[in-house]
Amino acid sequence: HRDLHSFPTRRSSDLAWGYVEKSYSGTPFYNNKEVARVGYFNDSSIGQSDTFRSMFRMNIAPVTGAQIFSATFSAYETYSWSCTKRGVELWEVGVFGSGTTWTKQPAWVRNLQTQVVAKGWGSGCPAGPVEFNAMPAVLDAAASGATVVNLGMRATDERDSFGWKKFQNNPTLTIEYNSIPDVPSALRVAPSYVCAADPDSAPAQPDTTPTLIAALTDRDSSQQSVSAVFELAQDGTTIWSLQTPAKQASSFSVTAPALTDGSTYAFRVRADDGIAQGGWTDWCYFRVDVTAPSLVPGAASSTYPEANPTNPVRYGGVGKPGTFTFTDNGIADLAAYRYDVDNPQPSTTVAAGADGSARVAVTPGPSPRTPPPLYLPRLDAAG
């Protein structure tokens, strides 16, 4: 099943129509409230004859750049000279406007389709719509990035009065189309919620089954669901892929398979709307790191120097601030220090500088232990 969308377009304030009349070859008839006229009019009873052509500018902006499956132009015929059928043609035409006249017509580029009909003379041939295939013109215009397509109607034989017709001046253009899904954005890897475009800058993830995340958008999201296609690679080779169930375009996430601690991976994503797939994102790199540092960071303070646990010497005191310098002590990927006084589950964090060190001010409070200990667990790039 192909989930297509019908886009009806009626003449509105930003579109236009007009007709040209041979007897008034220098007069424009543009965006007026009259009916559209096509063909040769000849009424010997009143001694009048004339020839008419009509043109319409149709909006195709919503489907520019989309896949086009069909385009049907429909004009409602209100009158024909008789119930004897005659040909009326739909053409692609050039640009027309308020200066368009019979002697200054746009180019009639190509005949898109001819319909042999007669509607509106009487009960034997009642008024009704006449439909044309406008696909070639709409397809080319949309592919070129144009937001409008100009179409014209004229009689097949402009010397035959049986081809004289009138139409309502508000035709419709119904297009079946599909917009190509956008390239996804906002790639992230949880639990750290980061990844990098450069493998040398791949951030650490403290989980062997991280969550891969991306945001999907689609111009047709109000009418159509999309799914996300995830690919995971290592050393340039795809090792795993998964397509999610379809839903409205939003944030999508999947859980990666079990990965190897210490290895670097990359993932990318594309959207699939069931008709077409969008482009791939760039690869986004991350490194799995679930191994805690084996070394212990260093801490030093002139106000509170390291004490001998068997024979401690009192320094400072309750309420007396002291400055501590933390050092990485050879931990290669140390990213931050988490510390606290008299609390084995410290929550205060300070980032390590470029040289791996950090300086903090600590003010001890009352403690049942003398001296109160400073806790400084190991904290590497993965947390």
Buried (B, 14 or more C-beta within 10 A) or exposed (E): EEEBBEBEBEBEEEBBBBBBBBEEEEEBBBBEEEBBBBBBBBEEEEEEBBBBBBBBBBBBEBBBEBBBBBBBBBBBBBBBBBBEBBBBBBBBBEEBBEEBBBEEBBEBBEEBBBBEBBBBBEEEBEBEBBBBBBBBBBBBBBEEEBEBBBBBBBBBEBEBBBBBBBBBBBBBBBBBBBBBBBBBEEBBBBEBEBBBEEBEEBBBBBBBEBBBBBBBBBBBBEBBBBBBBBBBBBEEEEEBEBEBEBEEBEEBBBEBEEBEEEBBBBBBBBBBBBBBBBEBBEBBBBBBBBEEBEEEBBBEBEBBEEBEEEEEEEBBEEEEEBEBEBBBBEBEBBBBBBBBBBBEEBEEEBEBEEEBBBEBEBEBEEEEEEBBBBBBBBBBBBB
